């Protein structure tokens, strides 16, 4: 999952660095792309934090319980970890889509600005 986040962040940085922020529209799109990348990082961080909390809670419950209770807690912990993993994957995918969309909008704004400049020359 960390590899996915690194790839997404790298793609966002590369997309943003390719943009020339010459017009207010391009600056706005670049700002939105940056905000989407920040949101992606925040969502990923929240998902990782939730996973850690679930693992910690599962470990504490398993230490306190015995016999059948241990088996039940382990099953619930695995199920919760699977749910958190799915949520983290969805958050990562959503953040990647938002970042790609914002980068595409920024590229379109830069292209439109270039077309206006070309028409004016």
Beta strands, then each sheet from edge to edge (+ up, - down):
end
